[in-house]
Amino acid sequence: MASNTCGLTPAGAADCWGGNSYLQALDRPGPYTQFATGGSHTCGLTPAGAADCWGDNFYGQAADQPGPYTHLAAGPDHTCALTPAGAAECWGSNQSGQAADQPGPYTQLAAGLFYTCGLTADGAADCWGDNGIAQVADQPGPYTQLAAGFGHTCGLTPAGAADCWGLDQYGQAADQPGPFGLSIDGDGDGVADSVDVCPGTVLAGDADRPAQLKANRYFADAAGIFIDAKGTDSGFTVAETGGCSAAQIIAAAGLGSGHTRFGITRSALQDWIATLA
């Protein structure tokens, strides 16, 4: 759907190429943690969770948004973002209801032509907007990832197969056995999207360090290792927590303010990992 392509450099800059009639392929310094390219606009997710957009803004689809968000998705003329609570917050063209906000909760979003889909916590596809060719038909899944096109949608199953529906004029919605996508790591946390429980994780190192971090209380450093105030390794990594940082675990598990101030405990890490088994 997009007329341009953007790559994320190791420094978090946007390196873009392709169609640039609306300046949608301009390089940007960022830093960003993720991109979404629409018909003629591009949005980058900042480390603070804001949507920084550029290019065609006729429908307001490239309007900057403060967030915070954890994930972005862009259709030809609309943009959607995932809030920390898993809700879909959208802006831009809404002629078919594709930019209607949705409560979710979702773990990922996919934006197509006049429609949007959200991936629920149990792996189902929950879609809204134009359904003229069944591209918005909800699907039970389970899926680990969704992708949306001009009139078709595909879900990636846990086994790596592509399960597709909607417009199939060119065979674009034909199911494929795969396996596909099992090693894609969209947020760069070292955990493949297919098993990442916390999309949009940013491993910011000392920027994530609790101000009153104590010994035997932990946070994830830039390498994804949970360490305490003395630099002692907890024995756990972000790979074992399903791609979740300490702050994400504290929020999701409803842990007390003490974990936010002093760091997460080793037992809390163990309990979280146990829920993923």
N, C-alpha and C positions, 0 to 999 in steps of 0.2 A: 504494500500500500504506500509506503514512503517513497519519496523521490530522491532521498539522500540516505547516506549511511554515516554513522558516527562510531568511533572506537574510543575506549577509555584507556588513557595512557597510565603507566604506573604511578604518575604523580596526580592522577585524577582529572587531567585535562580532557576536553572534548576535541578529538581530531576527526573532522568531518569531510566528506566528499560527495559528489553527485550533484543532483539538481539544486540550484541555488537561486532560483528566481525570486524567492521571498527572503533570502539571506538565511535560510534554514540550515545551510551547510557551513556556516561560519565556524571557525575554530573558537573555542572558549577556554580560558585558563582554569575555570572551576575553582576549587576541586569539586568533583562529583563522585558519587558512588554507584550511579546507575543512569541509563539513558532510556528515553522512549521517543521514537521518531514517528510522526504522523504523516498526513498527506503532504503538507508543505510546512510543517513546524517541528521543532525539536524541544524537548524538555530534559533538563538534568536535575538529579536529586542531590542536593547539597548534604554535607555531613550533618548539618543541623536539621535535615529533614524538610527543607523548603523546596518548592518546585521553581526552578529558574528556566524560563522558556524564551524561545526566539523563533522568528519566522512569521508565517502568515497568521494574522490575528483577527481575521474578518469576523469570526463568530466568538471571539474571546478565548479561543482554544490555546493561545500562547500567552495568556495573562499569567504573570507570576503569582504564586500562592505561598503564603507563609508556612503552611503545614502545622505541626510536623507530620511528615509522611514516611512510610517505610518502603514504598514501591510505587512506580509510575507505569501507566499504560496509555498509549495514544492511538486514536483512530484518525481517519482523514480530517475530520473537523471538530473533534472533541478530545478531551484529556481526562483521565481519571487517576486518582491516587488513593492509596491504602493508608488509613490512619493507624496509629499504634493499637487502637481497639479493634481493628479489622474491618472498619466501615469503609464503603466506597464513597469518596467525595469527588464529584465530577464538575467540569465546566466546559463551555463551548456550545456548539450546535446541539440542540435537543429536540429536533423536529420529529423524531420517532421515539422519544423517551430514553435515548441512549445515554444522556448525561444526567439522568435522574439519580440523586444520591440514594444509596442503599445501606441499610444497617449492618448487613453481613451477619456474623463476622466471616471475613475471607482471609485467605493466606496469600492470594495472588490475583491479579486482574489481567484481562485480555480485552483490548478494544478493537472492534472491527468497523465495517461500514454501517453506520446507523444502529449499532448495537454494542453491548458490553457484556462480558461474562466474569463472574467471580468464582474462585475455587474455594469451596467451603472447607472447614476443618476436617470433615470426614471424607473429603476427596470428590464431592459432587460438583457438577457445573451448574451454577445458578445464573441465568442470563436474562437480560432485559433489552427492550428496544424493538427494532423492526424484525418481524418473524415471517416475512413473506415467503421464504423458502426453507423454513424450519431451522435456520441457523441459530435461533434463540431457544430452541427446544431444550428444556432442562434435561440433564443426563445424570444418572446416579453414580457413574464411575465405578470404583474409585480411580481418581487421577492424581498425579503429582505435579502436573503443569498443564496450562492451557495456552492455546494460540488461536488468534482470530484473524480472518482475512476479509475479502470483499463480500463474501456471502457464505462462507463456510467456517467451521470451527473444528479444532482437533484437541483431544485430550491425550496426555501421555499416561499410560497405565503403569502400575508399579513394576511390571515386567518389562517395560520399555516399548510397548506396542503403541501405535498411533490409532486412536479410535476417533473417527471423524463423522461429521454430519453437516447438512446444509447443501448449498449449490455444488453440483458435481459434474458440471458441463464438460470439464476437461479432465475429469478423474481426480480433481484436487481433494475431494472428500472421501476417496477410497481408503478403507482401513489398510494399515500396513503392519506386518508382524514385528518389524524392528530386529533387535532392540535399538532404541534411540535415546539420546539425551541424558544418559545416566551419569555423565561426568561434567555436565554444564554447571558452572558455579557463578551465577549471575551477580552475587554481591561480593565475591572475592574473599570469602571467609574460610576457604579451604574445605567447605562442605558442599557436595553436589546438590543442585536444586531439587533433585528427585527425593532427597531425604532431609532437606533443610527445613527445620521446624520454625525458624525465625528468618524469613527473607528480609533483606535489607540491613543485615548486621554490618556495623562499621567498627572495625577493630582499630581504635584510635590511640591505643597505648596509654600514656600518662594522662591524656585528656579524659579518659574514662575512670581514672583512679579516684576513689572516694577520698575526700579531703581529710577524713579521720581514719583512714585505713589502718587496721591493727594487725598484729601477728595472729596467724591462724584465721584470718578473715581475708577473702580473696576477690580479685577482679581479673578479667581477661586482658593480658597485655597485647601488644601489637602482633605478636606471633600466635595469639590464640591460646596461650597457656595461662591457666589460673594460678596467680602468685599472690603472696601476702605482702605486708609492709616491709618485710626483711628480704623479699625476693625469693622466698621459699616456694618451691613448686608443690602444688596441691596434689599432683598426680593426675589431674584432669585437664582436658583440653576442650576447646570449642567443638572439635570434631565429635567428642563424646556427649556433648550437651545438645546435639542436634543443630549446631550452628547458632546457638544462643549465647549472648554475652551475659554477664552477671546482672546488668540492669534489666535485660529482657526477661530473665528468669525471675527476678524479684517482682517485676510487674505482673507477669503471667501467673505466678504462683501465689500472689497476694501476700508476700512476706512483709514483715514490719519495717518501720522506718529505720530501725537499727541496722538492717542489712544494707540500706541505701547509704547510711552515714559511715559505717565501719567496714563494709564489705560483706559478701555472702559467706556463710559458714560452709565447712566441708560437708557436714551432714545434709545441708540444704541442697548442695550440688548432687550428692548421692541420691537423695530423694527424687530430684528432678530427672536424673538419668534413669532411675528405676521406672518412671512413668513412660519413658520412651521405649522400653523393652517390649 
